[in-house]
């Protein structure tokens, strides 16, 4: 049994409730405890787009741009479809990691590959990236 901060417990093989898991990930990454958030993410038996987004954005906002992009690729391989929020996290990760060309690639592939039309926030991240 692994006991996390705040008294929450996940037992090996036991499914974590998606809502609780997502809330814990969000809380941990907002506090800068990225490793704890990632541990919760990995312990979750089921994940939804919110789970992936929380962890990708958490990595990006805490300076783990490459890890965010690696997790994004894992998300795609798992069959989960990215949404507008996912792509904000991806562009943010590229910006934090200084990956201008990769950021341009993801921006240009948003609509073509993922069916996500760019919004103002996406353009803002592109301006920041350049």
C-alpha positions in Angstrom: 0.0 0.0 0.0 1.3 3.4 -0.9 0.1 6.3 1.2 0.1 9.7 -0.4 0.0 13.0 1.3 -3.3 14.2 2.7 -4.3 10.6 3.7 -5.3 9.4 0.3 -4.5 5.7 -0.3 -4.2 3.7 -3.5 -3.7 -0.1 -3.1 -2.0 -2.1 -5.8 -4.5 -3.4 -8.3 -7.3 -1.2 -7.0 -8.9 1.2 -9.4 -8.7 4.8 -8.5 -11.8 6.8 -9.1 -11.2 9.0 -12.1 -12.7 12.2 -10.6 -10.7 11.8 -7.4 -7.5 10.9 -9.4 -7.9 13.9 -11.7 -8.5 16.2 -8.7 -5.4 14.9 -6.9 -3.3 15.3 -10.1 -4.5 18.9 -10.4 -3.8 19.7 -6.8 -0.3 18.2 -6.8 0.9 19.9 -10.0 -0.5 23.3 -8.9 1.5 22.9 -5.7 4.6 22.1 -7.7 4.6 18.5 -6.5 4.8 17.1 -10.1 6.2 13.7 -9.0 3.2 13.1 -6.7 0.8 14.1 -9.4 2.6 11.7 -11.8 2.4 8.9 -9.3 -1.4 9.4 -9.0 -1.6 9.5 -12.8 0.3 6.2 -13.1 -1.8 4.5 -10.4 -5.0 5.3 -12.1 -6.4 2.2 -13.8 -8.6 4.3 -16.1 -7.9 7.8 -17.4 -9.9 10.3 -19.4 -8.9 13.3 -21.4 -9.0 15.4 -18.2 -6.4 13.1 -16.6 -4.0 13.4 -19.6 -4.6 17.1 -19.8 -4.0 17.7 -16.1 -0.7 15.9 -16.2 0.5 17.3 -19.6 -0.2 20.9 -18.4 1.2 20.1 -15.0 4.5 19.0 -16.6 4.6 22.0 -18.9 3.8 24.6 -16.2 6.4 23.2 -13.9 9.3 23.3 -16.4 9.1 19.6 -17.6 8.4 20.4 -21.3 10.0 17.3 -22.7 8.1 15.1 -20.2 4.9 16.8 -21.2 5.5 16.0 -24.9 6.5 12.4 -24.1 3.2 12.0 -22.2 1.3 13.6 -25.1 2.8 11.0 -27.5 1.8 8.3 -25.0 -1.7 9.7 -24.9 -1.9 9.4 -28.7 -0.6 5.9 -28.6 -3.3 5.0 -26.0 -6.0 6.0 -28.4 -7.2 9.1 -26.4 -8.0 12.0 -28.7 -6.5 15.4 -27.8 -8.8 18.4 -27.4 -8.3 22.2 -27.3 -6.9 22.0 -23.7 -4.5 19.2 -24.6 -3.0 21.3 -27.4 -2.6 24.3 -25.2 -0.6 22.1 -22.9 1.5 20.8 -25.8 2.2 24.3 -27.1 3.1 25.5 -23.6 5.4 22.6 -23.2 7.2 23.4 -26.5 7.6 27.0 -25.3 9.0 26.1 -21.9 11.4 23.6 -23.6 12.5 26.1 -26.3 11.2 23.7 -29.0 10.1 26.2 -31.7 10.1 23.8 -34.7 8.2 21.2 -32.7 5.7 23.8 -31.5 5.1 24.9 -35.1 4.6 21.3 -36.2 2.0 20.6 -33.5 0.2 23.9 -34.2 0.0 23.1 -37.9 -1.2 19.6 -37.3 -3.9 20.5 -34.8 -6.7 20.6 -37.3 -5.3 18.2 -39.9 -4.4 15.4 -37.5 -6.6 16.0 -34.5 -9.6 18.0 -35.7 -8.9 20.8 -33.3 -9.3 24.3 -34.7 -7.0 26.8 -33.2 -8.4 29.3 -30.7 -7.1 32.6 -29.5 -5.2 30.8 -26.7 -3.4 28.6 -29.2 -2.3 31.7 -31.2 -1.1 33.4 -28.0 1.1 30.4 -27.2 2.5 30.5 -30.7 3.4 34.2 -30.4 5.1 33.4 -27.0 6.9 30.4 -28.7 8.4 32.6 -31.4 
